[in-house]
Amino acid sequence: MVIRIDLNEGSNRGLADRIGTRMMDQGESEVRHVLTQLFPNSPTMRINSMANDFGSNRDTAKIELMNTFDSEVIDLEIFNILSSADRDHTMILSRSNFDPTKFELSIVCARTPFKELFDECKDITCEACINKRVLEFNTSDAFSKDPWKVNVERVEKRRVDICKQCGHMLGKKDNINMQNERLLYTCSHCAHKGWVKAK
């Protein structure tokens, strides 16, 4: 139901302020998507401006949001969902903040010991493979592109005979030299000069 609300009526101001707090420190595209649903008749420029303010964590973001509540109609169902107006008060108090949830990702590649036997693995590093698969996010939501950030870090327990640049298996054709627990190499496949820890 699309209606205009009065912030001075009942607990509306507190609920609107809660929505503003919840939107702080969130991604611009996600906030834009939410604001589009909350204010269905609001001009696109106004939505984009508010989303940018929230995405950049500007102090004026909440003020602009409150002004929009005063001047625009809202979708009451979305308002209740965002403000948790229909939720138990004790449940809301138990949530200490609205920070995005942090996830740690661990991926183990079963092909690494047999890397040279898989055609799709020969010319790519494992990090590039994981990045390509994990960061490729497809969604029907036009406003959301990359909802997560993934860092793939190299671990020390890996094969040392792989070029860090192209993933080529180092062998007799490559210039390999051991110095101070480092394996220095020049890759014959991509001409990359690099080194890996040998111990």
PyMOL commands that place a pseudoatom at each C-alpha (Angstrom):
pseudoatom trace, name=CA, resn=MET, resi=1, chain=A, elem=C, hetatm=0, pos=[0.000, 0.000, 0.000]
pseudoatom trace, name=CA, resn=VAL, resi=2, chain=A, elem=C, hetatm=0, pos=[1.444, 3.354, -1.086]
pseudoatom trace, name=CA, resn=ILE, resi=3, chain=A, elem=C, hetatm=0, pos=[0.687, 6.139, 1.418]
pseudoatom trace, name=CA, resn=ARG, resi=4, chain=A, elem=C, hetatm=0, pos=[2.131, 9.356, 2.827]
pseudoatom trace, name=CA, resn=ILE, resi=5, chain=A, elem=C, hetatm=0, pos=[3.194, 9.133, 6.482]
pseudoatom trace, name=CA, resn=ASP, resi=6, chain=A, elem=C, hetatm=0, pos=[3.470, 11.833, 9.138]
pseudoatom trace, name=CA, resn=LEU, resi=7, chain=A, elem=C, hetatm=0, pos=[6.804, 11.532, 10.991]
pseudoatom trace, name=CA, resn=ASN, resi=8, chain=A, elem=C, hetatm=0, pos=[5.299, 13.305, 14.025]
pseudoatom trace, name=CA, resn=GLU, resi=9, chain=A, elem=C, hetatm=0, pos=[2.621, 10.668, 14.393]
pseudoatom trace, name=CA, resn=GLY, resi=10, chain=A, elem=C, hetatm=0, pos=[3.169, 7.778, 16.795]
pseudoatom trace, name=CA, resn=SER, resi=11, chain=A, elem=C, hetatm=0, pos=[6.543, 6.035, 16.452]
pseudoatom trace, name=CA, resn=ASN, resi=12, chain=A, elem=C, hetatm=0, pos=[7.028, 6.924, 12.763]
pseudoatom trace, name=CA, resn=ARG, resi=13, chain=A, elem=C, hetatm=0, pos=[10.034, 9.205, 13.366]
pseudoatom trace, name=CA, resn=GLY, resi=14, chain=A, elem=C, hetatm=0, pos=[11.865, 6.535, 15.389]
pseudoatom trace, name=CA, resn=LEU, resi=15, chain=A, elem=C, hetatm=0, pos=[11.143, 3.912, 12.741]
pseudoatom trace, name=CA, resn=ALA, resi=16, chain=A, elem=C, hetatm=0, pos=[12.331, 6.211, 9.942]
pseudoatom trace, name=CA, resn=ASP, resi=17, chain=A, elem=C, hetatm=0, pos=[15.488, 6.995, 11.913]
pseudoatom trace, name=CA, resn=ARG, resi=18, chain=A, elem=C, hetatm=0, pos=[16.079, 3.265, 12.340]
pseudoatom trace, name=CA, resn=ILE, resi=19, chain=A, elem=C, hetatm=0, pos=[15.904, 2.836, 8.550]
pseudoatom trace, name=CA, resn=GLY, resi=20, chain=A, elem=C, hetatm=0, pos=[18.484, 5.596, 8.139]
pseudoatom trace, name=CA, resn=THR, resi=21, chain=A, elem=C, hetatm=0, pos=[20.818, 3.923, 10.645]
pseudoatom trace, name=CA, resn=ARG, resi=22, chain=A, elem=C, hetatm=0, pos=[20.414, 0.604, 8.904]
pseudoatom trace, name=CA, resn=MET, resi=23, chain=A, elem=C, hetatm=0, pos=[21.386, 2.090, 5.533]
pseudoatom trace, name=CA, resn=MET, resi=24, chain=A, elem=C, hetatm=0, pos=[24.618, 3.696, 6.728]
pseudoatom trace, name=CA, resn=ASP, resi=25, chain=A, elem=C, hetatm=0, pos=[27.846, 1.979, 5.570]
pseudoatom trace, name=CA, resn=GLN, resi=26, chain=A, elem=C, hetatm=0, pos=[25.988, -0.097, 2.979]
pseudoatom trace, name=CA, resn=GLY, resi=27, chain=A, elem=C, hetatm=0, pos=[26.771, -0.393, -0.728]
pseudoatom trace, name=CA, resn=GLU, resi=28, chain=A, elem=C, hetatm=0, pos=[25.433, 2.342, -3.013]
pseudoatom trace, name=CA, resn=SER, resi=29, chain=A, elem=C, hetatm=0, pos=[23.779, -0.039, -5.504]
pseudoatom trace, name=CA, resn=GLU, resi=30, chain=A, elem=C, hetatm=0, pos=[22.069, -1.979, -2.698]
pseudoatom trace, name=CA, resn=VAL, resi=31, chain=A, elem=C, hetatm=0, pos=[20.787, 1.223, -1.045]
pseudoatom trace, name=CA, resn=ARG, resi=32, chain=A, elem=C, hetatm=0, pos=[19.533, 2.478, -4.429]
pseudoatom trace, name=CA, resn=HIS, resi=33, chain=A, elem=C, hetatm=0, pos=[17.601, -0.746, -4.946]
pseudoatom trace, name=CA, resn=VAL, resi=34, chain=A, elem=C, hetatm=0, pos=[16.008, -0.476, -1.484]
pseudoatom trace, name=CA, resn=LEU, resi=35, chain=A, elem=C, hetatm=0, pos=[15.143, 3.238, -1.862]
pseudoatom trace, name=CA, resn=THR, resi=36, chain=A, elem=C, hetatm=0, pos=[13.510, 2.555, -5.240]
pseudoatom trace, name=CA, resn=GLN, resi=37, chain=A, elem=C, hetatm=0, pos=[11.160, 0.112, -3.528]
pseudoatom trace, name=CA, resn=LEU, resi=38, chain=A, elem=C, hetatm=0, pos=[10.592, 2.329, -0.468]
pseudoatom trace, name=CA, resn=PHE, resi=39, chain=A, elem=C, hetatm=0, pos=[9.785, 5.468, -2.514]
pseudoatom trace, name=CA, resn=PRO, resi=40, chain=A, elem=C, hetatm=0, pos=[8.110, 4.093, -5.677]
pseudoatom trace, name=CA, resn=ASN, resi=41, chain=A, elem=C, hetatm=0, pos=[7.123, 7.540, -7.046]
pseudoatom trace, name=CA, resn=SER, resi=42, chain=A, elem=C, hetatm=0, pos=[10.314, 9.420, -6.160]
pseudoatom trace, name=CA, resn=PRO, resi=43, chain=A, elem=C, hetatm=0, pos=[12.387, 10.875, -9.044]
pseudoatom trace, name=CA, resn=THR, resi=44, chain=A, elem=C, hetatm=0, pos=[15.386, 8.780, -10.083]
pseudoatom trace, name=CA, resn=MET, resi=45, chain=A, elem=C, hetatm=0, pos=[17.806, 11.670, -9.540]
pseudoatom trace, name=CA, resn=ARG, resi=46, chain=A, elem=C, hetatm=0, pos=[16.709, 12.026, -5.925]
pseudoatom trace, name=CA, resn=ILE, resi=47, chain=A, elem=C, hetatm=0, pos=[17.065, 8.266, -5.316]
pseudoatom trace, name=CA, resn=ASN, resi=48, chain=A, elem=C, hetatm=0, pos=[20.526, 8.251, -6.916]
pseudoatom trace, name=CA, resn=SER, resi=49, chain=A, elem=C, hetatm=0, pos=[21.626, 11.243, -4.836]
pseudoatom trace, name=CA, resn=MET, resi=50, chain=A, elem=C, hetatm=0, pos=[20.508, 9.632, -1.565]
pseudoatom trace, name=CA, resn=ALA, resi=51, chain=A, elem=C, hetatm=0, pos=[22.085, 6.290, -2.499]
pseudoatom trace, name=CA, resn=ASN, resi=52, chain=A, elem=C, hetatm=0, pos=[25.360, 8.041, -3.261]
pseudoatom trace, name=CA, resn=ASP, resi=53, chain=A, elem=C, hetatm=0, pos=[25.224, 9.874, 0.088]
pseudoatom trace, name=CA, resn=PHE, resi=54, chain=A, elem=C, hetatm=0, pos=[24.634, 6.629, 1.992]
pseudoatom trace, name=CA, resn=GLY, resi=55, chain=A, elem=C, hetatm=0, pos=[27.251, 4.757, -0.033]
pseudoatom trace, name=CA, resn=SER, resi=56, chain=A, elem=C, hetatm=0, pos=[29.794, 7.503, 0.725]
pseudoatom trace, name=CA, resn=ASN, resi=57, chain=A, elem=C, hetatm=0, pos=[28.743, 7.603, 4.410]
pseudoatom trace, name=CA, resn=ARG, resi=58, chain=A, elem=C, hetatm=0, pos=[27.927, 11.347, 4.302]
pseudoatom trace, name=CA, resn=ASP, resi=59, chain=A, elem=C, hetatm=0, pos=[26.402, 13.025, 7.363]
pseudoatom trace, name=CA, resn=THR, resi=60, chain=A, elem=C, hetatm=0, pos=[23.646, 14.584, 5.243]
pseudoatom trace, name=CA, resn=ALA, resi=61, chain=A, elem=C, hetatm=0, pos=[22.326, 11.187, 4.107]
pseudoatom trace, name=CA, resn=LYS, resi=62, chain=A, elem=C, hetatm=0, pos=[19.933, 10.680, 7.038]
pseudoatom trace, name=CA, resn=ILE, resi=63, chain=A, elem=C, hetatm=0, pos=[18.708, 14.289, 6.868]
pseudoatom trace, name=CA, resn=GLU, resi=64, chain=A, elem=C, hetatm=0, pos=[17.890, 13.891, 3.166]
pseudoatom trace, name=CA, resn=LEU, resi=65, chain=A, elem=C, hetatm=0, pos=[16.116, 10.595, 3.923]
pseudoatom trace, name=CA, resn=MET, resi=66, chain=A, elem=C, hetatm=0, pos=[13.950, 12.252, 6.601]
pseudoatom trace, name=CA, resn=ASN, resi=67, chain=A, elem=C, hetatm=0, pos=[13.093, 15.106, 4.201]
pseudoatom trace, name=CA, resn=THR, resi=68, chain=A, elem=C, hetatm=0, pos=[12.065, 12.518, 1.606]
pseudoatom trace, name=CA, resn=PHE, resi=69, chain=A, elem=C, hetatm=0, pos=[9.766, 10.825, 4.146]
pseudoatom trace, name=CA, resn=ASP, resi=70, chain=A, elem=C, hetatm=0, pos=[8.091, 14.228, 4.645]
pseudoatom trace, name=CA, resn=SER, resi=71, chain=A, elem=C, hetatm=0, pos=[7.643, 14.968, 0.940]
pseudoatom trace, name=CA, resn=GLU, resi=72, chain=A, elem=C, hetatm=0, pos=[7.151, 11.596, -0.812]
pseudoatom trace, name=CA, resn=VAL, resi=73, chain=A, elem=C, hetatm=0, pos=[4.712, 8.710, -0.592]
pseudoatom trace, name=CA, resn=ILE, resi=74, chain=A, elem=C, hetatm=0, pos=[6.117, 5.400, 0.678]
pseudoatom trace, name=CA, resn=ASP, resi=75, chain=A, elem=C, hetatm=0, pos=[5.359, 1.716, 0.265]
pseudoatom trace, name=CA, resn=LEU, resi=76, chain=A, elem=C, hetatm=0, pos=[4.087, 0.875, 3.752]
pseudoatom trace, name=CA, resn=GLU, resi=77, chain=A, elem=C, hetatm=0, pos=[5.020, -2.819, 3.506]
pseudoatom trace, name=CA, resn=ILE, resi=78, chain=A, elem=C, hetatm=0, pos=[8.639, -1.969, 2.608]
pseudoatom trace, name=CA, resn=PHE, resi=79, chain=A, elem=C, hetatm=0, pos=[8.707, 0.659, 5.391]
pseudoatom trace, name=CA, resn=ASN, resi=80, chain=A, elem=C, hetatm=0, pos=[7.620, -1.950, 7.961]
pseudoatom trace, name=CA, resn=ILE, resi=81, chain=A, elem=C, hetatm=0, pos=[10.167, -4.493, 6.709]
pseudoatom trace, name=CA, resn=LEU, resi=82, chain=A, elem=C, hetatm=0, pos=[13.076, -2.013, 6.762]
pseudoatom trace, name=CA, resn=SER, resi=83, chain=A, elem=C, hetatm=0, pos=[12.204, -0.512, 10.139]
pseudoatom trace, name=CA, resn=SER, resi=84, chain=A, elem=C, hetatm=0, pos=[11.291, -3.890, 11.718]
pseudoatom trace, name=CA, resn=ALA, resi=85, chain=A, elem=C, hetatm=0, pos=[8.032, -2.232, 12.832]
pseudoatom trace, name=CA, resn=ASP, resi=86, chain=A, elem=C, hetatm=0, pos=[6.292, -5.592, 12.809]
pseudoatom trace, name=CA, resn=ARG, resi=87, chain=A, elem=C, hetatm=0, pos=[9.065, -7.354, 14.756]
pseudoatom trace, name=CA, resn=ASP, resi=88, chain=A, elem=C, hetatm=0, pos=[9.280, -8.111, 18.452]
pseudoatom trace, name=CA, resn=HIS, resi=89, chain=A, elem=C, hetatm=0, pos=[10.942, -5.220, 20.297]
pseudoatom trace, name=CA, resn=THR, resi=90, chain=A, elem=C, hetatm=0, pos=[13.291, -7.521, 22.260]
pseudoatom trace, name=CA, resn=MET, resi=91, chain=A, elem=C, hetatm=0, pos=[14.540, -9.053, 19.004]
pseudoatom trace, name=CA, resn=ILE, resi=92, chain=A, elem=C, hetatm=0, pos=[15.469, -5.608, 17.690]
pseudoatom trace, name=CA, resn=LEU, resi=93, chain=A, elem=C, hetatm=0, pos=[17.330, -4.749, 20.911]
pseudoatom trace, name=CA, resn=SER, resi=94, chain=A, elem=C, hetatm=0, pos=[19.360, -7.966, 20.645]
pseudoatom trace, name=CA, resn=ARG, resi=95, chain=A, elem=C, hetatm=0, pos=[20.826, -6.784, 17.328]
pseudoatom trace, name=CA, resn=SER, resi=96, chain=A, elem=C, hetatm=0, pos=[23.792, -4.681, 18.371]
pseudoatom trace, name=CA, resn=ASN, resi=97, chain=A, elem=C, hetatm=0, pos=[24.346, -3.063, 14.951]
pseudoatom trace, name=CA, resn=PHE, resi=98, chain=A, elem=C, hetatm=0, pos=[23.506, -3.119, 11.278]
pseudoatom trace, name=CA, resn=ASP, resi=99, chain=A, elem=C, hetatm=0, pos=[27.024, -3.789, 10.004]
pseudoatom trace, name=CA, resn=PRO, resi=100, chain=A, elem=C, hetatm=0, pos=[27.321, -6.046, 6.952]
pseudoatom trace, name=CA, resn=THR, resi=101, chain=A, elem=C, hetatm=0, pos=[28.043, -9.638, 7.889]
pseudoatom trace, name=CA, resn=LYS, resi=102, chain=A, elem=C, hetatm=0, pos=[31.632, -10.714, 7.283]
pseudoatom trace, name=CA, resn=PHE, resi=103, chain=A, elem=C, hetatm=0, pos=[32.206, -14.101, 5.689]
pseudoatom trace, name=CA, resn=GLU, resi=104, chain=A, elem=C, hetatm=0, pos=[35.473, -15.950, 5.356]
pseudoatom trace, name=CA, resn=LEU, resi=105, chain=A, elem=C, hetatm=0, pos=[35.803, -18.054, 2.264]
pseudoatom trace, name=CA, resn=SER, resi=106, chain=A, elem=C, hetatm=0, pos=[38.000, -21.118, 2.023]
pseudoatom trace, name=CA, resn=ILE, resi=107, chain=A, elem=C, hetatm=0, pos=[38.295, -23.025, -1.247]
pseudoatom trace, name=CA, resn=VAL, resi=108, chain=A, elem=C, hetatm=0, pos=[40.388, -26.144, -1.755]
pseudoatom trace, name=CA, resn=CYS, resi=109, chain=A, elem=C, hetatm=0, pos=[41.152, -27.124, -5.344]
pseudoatom trace, name=CA, resn=ALA, resi=110, chain=A, elem=C, hetatm=0, pos=[41.283, -30.891, -5.793]
pseudoatom trace, name=CA, resn=ARG, resi=111, chain=A, elem=C, hetatm=0, pos=[42.947, -30.549, -9.204]
pseudoatom trace, name=CA, resn=THR, resi=112, chain=A, elem=C, hetatm=0, pos=[46.131, -28.780, -8.064]
pseudoatom trace, name=CA, resn=PRO, resi=113, chain=A, elem=C, hetatm=0, pos=[48.265, -31.942, -7.713]
pseudoatom trace, name=CA, resn=PHE, resi=114, chain=A, elem=C, hetatm=0, pos=[47.247, -32.954, -11.250]
pseudoatom trace, name=CA, resn=LYS, resi=115, chain=A, elem=C, hetatm=0, pos=[47.256, -29.458, -12.754]
pseudoatom trace, name=CA, resn=GLU, resi=116, chain=A, elem=C, hetatm=0, pos=[49.166, -30.456, -15.873]
pseudoatom trace, name=CA, resn=LEU, resi=117, chain=A, elem=C, hetatm=0, pos=[46.506, -33.053, -16.823]
pseudoatom trace, name=CA, resn=PHE, resi=118, chain=A, elem=C, hetatm=0, pos=[43.548, -30.627, -17.080]
pseudoatom trace, name=CA, resn=ASP, resi=119, chain=A, elem=C, hetatm=0, pos=[43.489, -28.417, -20.196]
pseudoatom trace, name=CA, resn=GLU, resi=120, chain=A, elem=C, hetatm=0, pos=[41.532, -25.613, -18.493]
pseudoatom trace, name=CA, resn=CYS, resi=121, chain=A, elem=C, hetatm=0, pos=[44.061, -25.535, -15.634]
pseudoatom trace, name=CA, resn=LYS, resi=122, chain=A, elem=C, hetatm=0, pos=[47.297, -25.467, -17.616]
pseudoatom trace, name=CA, resn=ASP, resi=123, chain=A, elem=C, hetatm=0, pos=[47.376, -21.772, -18.582]
pseudoatom trace, name=CA, resn=ILE, resi=124, chain=A, elem=C, hetatm=0, pos=[45.810, -20.176, -15.506]
pseudoatom trace, name=CA, resn=THR, resi=125, chain=A, elem=C, hetatm=0, pos=[46.803, -19.717, -11.885]
pseudoatom trace, name=CA, resn=CYS, resi=126, chain=A, elem=C, hetatm=0, pos=[44.537, -21.155, -9.200]
pseudoatom trace, name=CA, resn=GLU, resi=127, chain=A, elem=C, hetatm=0, pos=[43.949, -17.660, -7.777]
pseudoatom trace, name=CA, resn=ALA, resi=128, chain=A, elem=C, hetatm=0, pos=[42.773, -16.381, -11.177]
pseudoatom trace, name=CA, resn=CYS, resi=129, chain=A, elem=C, hetatm=0, pos=[40.508, -19.432, -11.561]
pseudoatom trace, name=CA, resn=ILE, resi=130, chain=A, elem=C, hetatm=0, pos=[38.910, -18.922, -8.132]
pseudoatom trace, name=CA, resn=ASN, resi=131, chain=A, elem=C, hetatm=0, pos=[38.514, -15.165, -8.652]
pseudoatom trace, name=CA, resn=LYS, resi=132, chain=A, elem=C, hetatm=0, pos=[36.832, -15.726, -12.011]
pseudoatom trace, name=CA, resn=ARG, resi=133, chain=A, elem=C, hetatm=0, pos=[34.365, -18.270, -10.645]
pseudoatom trace, name=CA, resn=VAL, resi=134, chain=A, elem=C, hetatm=0, pos=[33.550, -16.592, -7.325]
pseudoatom trace, name=CA, resn=LEU, resi=135, chain=A, elem=C, hetatm=0, pos=[33.434, -12.957, -8.446]
pseudoatom trace, name=CA, resn=GLU, resi=136, chain=A, elem=C, hetatm=0, pos=[31.192, -13.726, -11.416]
pseudoatom trace, name=CA, resn=PHE, resi=137, chain=A, elem=C, hetatm=0, pos=[27.825, -12.914, -9.865]
pseudoatom trace, name=CA, resn=ASN, resi=138, chain=A, elem=C, hetatm=0, pos=[24.663, -13.085, -11.967]
pseudoatom trace, name=CA, resn=THR, resi=139, chain=A, elem=C, hetatm=0, pos=[21.441, -11.533, -10.693]
pseudoatom trace, name=CA, resn=SER, resi=140, chain=A, elem=C, hetatm=0, pos=[18.171, -10.310, -12.159]
pseudoatom trace, name=CA, resn=ASP, resi=141, chain=A, elem=C, hetatm=0, pos=[18.467, -7.186, -9.964]
pseudoatom trace, name=CA, resn=ALA, resi=142, chain=A, elem=C, hetatm=0, pos=[19.652, -4.414, -12.303]
pseudoatom trace, name=CA, resn=PHE, resi=143, chain=A, elem=C, hetatm=0, pos=[21.045, -2.339, -9.410]
pseudoatom trace, name=CA, resn=SER, resi=144, chain=A, elem=C, hetatm=0, pos=[23.253, -5.010, -7.865]
pseudoatom trace, name=CA, resn=LYS, resi=145, chain=A, elem=C, hetatm=0, pos=[26.515, -6.075, -9.479]
pseudoatom trace, name=CA, resn=ASP, resi=146, chain=A, elem=C, hetatm=0, pos=[29.042, -7.309, -6.912]
pseudoatom trace, name=CA, resn=PRO, resi=147, chain=A, elem=C, hetatm=0, pos=[27.343, -7.806, -3.533]
pseudoatom trace, name=CA, resn=TRP, resi=148, chain=A, elem=C, hetatm=0, pos=[30.493, -9.207, -1.970]
pseudoatom trace, name=CA, resn=LYS, resi=149, chain=A, elem=C, hetatm=0, pos=[34.212, -8.569, -2.028]
pseudoatom trace, name=CA, resn=VAL, resi=150, chain=A, elem=C, hetatm=0, pos=[36.452, -11.626, -2.127]
pseudoatom trace, name=CA, resn=ASN, resi=151, chain=A, elem=C, hetatm=0, pos=[40.167, -11.646, -1.426]
pseudoatom trace, name=CA, resn=VAL, resi=152, chain=A, elem=C, hetatm=0, pos=[41.991, -14.746, -2.581]
pseudoatom trace, name=CA, resn=GLU, resi=153, chain=A, elem=C, hetatm=0, pos=[45.361, -14.912, -0.879]
pseudoatom trace, name=CA, resn=ARG, resi=154, chain=A, elem=C, hetatm=0, pos=[48.215, -17.198, -1.791]
pseudoatom trace, name=CA, resn=VAL, resi=155, chain=A, elem=C, hetatm=0, pos=[49.077, -19.863, 0.744]
pseudoatom trace, name=CA, resn=GLU, resi=156, chain=A, elem=C, hetatm=0, pos=[52.562, -21.215, 1.323]
pseudoatom trace, name=CA, resn=LYS, resi=157, chain=A, elem=C, hetatm=0, pos=[51.599, -24.879, 0.844]
pseudoatom trace, name=CA, resn=ARG, resi=158, chain=A, elem=C, hetatm=0, pos=[51.400, -24.824, -2.931]
pseudoatom trace, name=CA, resn=ARG, resi=159, chain=A, elem=C, hetatm=0, pos=[53.369, -26.210, -5.826]
pseudoatom trace, name=CA, resn=VAL, resi=160, chain=A, elem=C, hetatm=0, pos=[56.516, -24.174, -6.408]
pseudoatom trace, name=CA, resn=ASP, resi=161, chain=A, elem=C, hetatm=0, pos=[56.871, -25.247, -10.041]
pseudoatom trace, name=CA, resn=ILE, resi=162, chain=A, elem=C, hetatm=0, pos=[54.051, -23.061, -11.354]
pseudoatom trace, name=CA, resn=CYS, resi=163, chain=A, elem=C, hetatm=0, pos=[54.501, -19.638, -12.991]
pseudoatom trace, name=CA, resn=LYS, resi=164, chain=A, elem=C, hetatm=0, pos=[52.753, -16.977, -10.921]
pseudoatom trace, name=CA, resn=GLN, resi=165, chain=A, elem=C, hetatm=0, pos=[51.869, -15.004, -14.048]
pseudoatom trace, name=CA, resn=CYS, resi=166, chain=A, elem=C, hetatm=0, pos=[50.279, -17.537, -16.397]
pseudoatom trace, name=CA, resn=GLY, resi=167, chain=A, elem=C, hetatm=0, pos=[50.027, -20.757, -14.392]
pseudoatom trace, name=CA, resn=HIS, resi=168, chain=A, elem=C, hetatm=0, pos=[52.354, -22.657, -16.764]
pseudoatom trace, name=CA, resn=MET, resi=169, chain=A, elem=C, hetatm=0, pos=[54.119, -25.685, -15.289]
pseudoatom trace, name=CA, resn=LEU, resi=170, chain=A, elem=C, hetatm=0, pos=[57.824, -24.888, -14.993]
pseudoatom trace, name=CA, resn=GLY, resi=171, chain=A, elem=C, hetatm=0, pos=[60.114, -27.497, -16.467]
pseudoatom trace, name=CA, resn=LYS, resi=172, chain=A, elem=C, hetatm=0, pos=[63.315, -28.089, -18.434]
pseudoatom trace, name=CA, resn=LYS, resi=173, chain=A, elem=C, hetatm=0, pos=[62.539, -25.379, -21.008]
pseudoatom trace, name=CA, resn=ASP, resi=174, chain=A, elem=C, hetatm=0, pos=[62.316, -22.696, -18.303]
pseudoatom trace, name=CA, resn=ASN, resi=175, chain=A, elem=C, hetatm=0, pos=[65.299, -20.944, -16.743]
pseudoatom trace, name=CA, resn=ILE, resi=176, chain=A, elem=C, hetatm=0, pos=[65.203, -22.105, -13.098]
pseudoatom trace, name=CA, resn=ASN, resi=177, chain=A, elem=C, hetatm=0, pos=[67.675, -21.133, -10.382]
pseudoatom trace, name=CA, resn=MET, resi=178, chain=A, elem=C, hetatm=0, pos=[67.638, -21.860, -6.634]
pseudoatom trace, name=CA, resn=GLN, resi=179, chain=A, elem=C, hetatm=0, pos=[68.910, -19.036, -4.382]
pseudoatom trace, name=CA, resn=ASN, resi=180, chain=A, elem=C, hetatm=0, pos=[68.462, -18.616, -0.617]
pseudoatom trace, name=CA, resn=GLU, resi=181, chain=A, elem=C, hetatm=0, pos=[65.375, -20.838, -0.324]
pseudoatom trace, name=CA, resn=ARG, resi=182, chain=A, elem=C, hetatm=0, pos=[63.841, -19.131, -3.347]
pseudoatom trace, name=CA, resn=LEU, resi=183, chain=A, elem=C, hetatm=0, pos=[63.183, -20.651, -6.736]
pseudoatom trace, name=CA, resn=LEU, resi=184, chain=A, elem=C, hetatm=0, pos=[63.951, -17.953, -9.319]
pseudoatom trace, name=CA, resn=TYR, resi=185, chain=A, elem=C, hetatm=0, pos=[62.560, -18.588, -12.770]
pseudoatom trace, name=CA, resn=THR, resi=186, chain=A, elem=C, hetatm=0, pos=[61.962, -17.195, -16.231]
pseudoatom trace, name=CA, resn=CYS, resi=187, chain=A, elem=C, hetatm=0, pos=[58.850, -18.726, -17.761]
pseudoatom trace, name=CA, resn=SER, resi=188, chain=A, elem=C, hetatm=0, pos=[59.249, -20.005, -21.324]
pseudoatom trace, name=CA, resn=HIS, resi=189, chain=A, elem=C, hetatm=0, pos=[55.514, -19.662, -21.910]
pseudoatom trace, name=CA, resn=CYS, resi=190, chain=A, elem=C, hetatm=0, pos=[54.927, -15.982, -20.996]
pseudoatom trace, name=CA, resn=ALA, resi=191, chain=A, elem=C, hetatm=0, pos=[58.524, -14.764, -20.316]
pseudoatom trace, name=CA, resn=HIS, resi=192, chain=A, elem=C, hetatm=0, pos=[57.587, -13.784, -16.764]
pseudoatom trace, name=CA, resn=LYS, resi=193, chain=A, elem=C, hetatm=0, pos=[60.556, -13.410, -14.416]
pseudoatom trace, name=CA, resn=GLY, resi=194, chain=A, elem=C, hetatm=0, pos=[59.579, -14.245, -10.877]
pseudoatom trace, name=CA, resn=TRP, resi=195, chain=A, elem=C, hetatm=0, pos=[60.248, -16.259, -7.787]
pseudoatom trace, name=CA, resn=VAL, resi=196, chain=A, elem=C, hetatm=0, pos=[58.467, -18.529, -5.328]
pseudoatom trace, name=CA, resn=LYS, resi=197, chain=A, elem=C, hetatm=0, pos=[59.362, -19.763, -1.865]
pseudoatom trace, name=CA, resn=ALA, resi=198, chain=A, elem=C, hetatm=0, pos=[61.039, -23.116, -2.262]
pseudoatom trace, name=CA, resn=LYS, resi=199, chain=A, elem=C, hetatm=0, pos=[60.795, -24.091, 1.417]
for i in range(1, 199): cmd.bond("trace and resi %d" % i, "trace and resi %d" % (i + 1))
show_as sticks, trace
zoom trace
